[in-house]
């Protein structure tokens, strides 16, 4: 494998992790990174902190010239990959450049969804995926008094929280298709506590409807819902999920579903083509089904596994796991693993203290944690993730999981240590 030409399309979490993994095995093979954005790698996770004015623009970047020099990487920034020819092992770029590869990693991420084609052409309707998106929101929100947010998922909540921190006195209205907020991440019990907190700070919600049409009128966006309601906003933020960037490879022979389908080695149906990150459709650790898990930690792990295999070191991806920790209008929310009992038989245990805004809910299968939703008491989220990944039997502490915090995790680890000693 020494000396093979490694080409990586994508310059974010998966791509950077793949570079580091390749170089840990092979210090001299040619590596080329292609990015449609004309800048060094940055963290999209930090964009809402930038919008909230908690960090500056320079703080977004996670790699500089030195990283690429030290890892001996050739960079092609500001040029988009538009196709590949697996038979010829060639990548085609937007400027008509052709690049040959021995191994290729597709790490092109995902793009935000717009509700309609017309909405994507209106300057005051914005998504949040890039630095450019964030800077447009910062610029246009300066004079905004009324902001409508489409969708009530994690992205929408984080952006709304950032705008509320950056600009006092704005009117925020959520238009939500589901019957409660964060319906893809938490259950209705937790959502009710969060919703009450947001409403106490002046946030409004319109549930069970979607924005149907959009027009620009007098520097405002005119929105009509599917119930015939008229809404007017100075700015509209779209947080309706993401779509993996796979359109450019659909006719190349690389197998795709919702994302690029990969095996446990992050390899596609083509031997020397890999995929990782928000574009990849890989195995879920708990459900055992393939799905796109669009989180930063998942992209880092998949990128590392891809890079090792590209460098000739066989490494398996054990399966992805959804996990997020975020602050929403002063409350910390953590989710790990499955959040809803959509498949299989799960036992549910939970604890709710609405007055103190505390909520802890666990899904268990055979006395093993399959998922957790934690509000306010979240310090043990990392321990819970570890227990899920190791499929630990929590029978001795099951009755205390919802009410206890770190002490349960500490006792579990002591128990695991004792078991290890016994086996040795």
Phi, psi and omega in degrees: 000344182301136175084359180289143180283116181255120179244131181239122177259106184130135188231047178232214189305309183295316181296314180295319179295323178295319178302309181299320180293316179300314183291338176290342180252318186229113184273356188232348183297148178291130175237130176237132177246130180247134178219135177291333179273139184267063180199168176292168182293138177225170182258113175299336179300332184270356185300322180291331175292325176293316178298322180283356180067027175276335177225160177269172182301318182297334182286349179287333190278137184244359176213145177233186181306322184298321179302312183291325178293312183295331179264006177052058183246132172274131182248139172235096183256147179080018179224132187261137171286130183243354178179163174223154174239096183300327180294320180268356183052055186227139173254136179252131181256164184298330181271017178077007174290145175243137179234129176270149179220156167262321173230141182232134174246122175266111181225051188275001174070209184220161178242153179290150178268133169263147182293327178216164177297320182295327183294331181289347182259357181266118187303331183270008173251115192233149170250176180228092176229336186230168174301319179301318177301312183298319182290327175293319178296317179300315182294311185284337181281347182301321181255008184277137175249325181240121182237129176255133179248124180265119183093153180228043175272190183299317181298312180302315181297318181293320179292316178300318178298317180295317180295321179295325178288322184282331186222108180285146173086003179284153177261120181249127177233127177263132171254115193236125180288328182273183183266354175206164185286154177053041186294341178272353187239329185223173178265173186293333179294313177293320181300323182297320179293316179296317181299319179298320178297314181295318181294328178293342179255017172091007180278138179248153180229139170241103184268158174070027176212162179230153174287129187253324179215158185220141173216155173265135180208115178054050179063021174235162174259126178261116183248135173243125180277170179286002172255007178083011181279143176259129176234143178236135184219147173284335182206140176239128178249128182258123176227058186258031179092183183229160178237123178305141182279083184240357184303324185284350181242006186296335182255020186259352184097349175285127185286129180230153171236246169288325174230194176282122185281129182230161176264193184290348176262009184065023179266140176279189176291352176255126193311315187253022177241125183242165175215148181203155176089207187295345180271346188266144175249099186241178184287137174274136186300322186267309184284336183074010179253154177284138175199162175273124177245100188270070176232154181298311179301320179298318179297320179297315181294313180297321178298318179298313180299318178300312182299317179298316180292325177296327180275002176094007178257110184292123180219138181257147172267117186287343181132146183274161181217125176291133174201138179210143170230124182213160177253126182236106178050045174092354178249136179267128181241132175233136174231138181222131176072209181289136179255345180225145181274065184280329180230140175084176179259116182237144172268135181248129172231141183207163178221132180227130173231091186296325182296318179267004178058045178247135179211132177220122182225134181236142168253129181235147175228120183053041178064024174241137184290130176252339179187158180213143171239123185233129177236127181075303176270093187233005187298339181261017181300321179295319178297317180297319177301317179298319179295322177294313182297326181268002178051048184283134175286119184255021183310314184297339185238009187302320183292343184251356184302317186287327185264333182271163181243249187291334183299323179296314180298319180298315180295322178298317180291326175296318179298317179297319179297318178298319179298320179298317180297318180299318183289336179272000000 
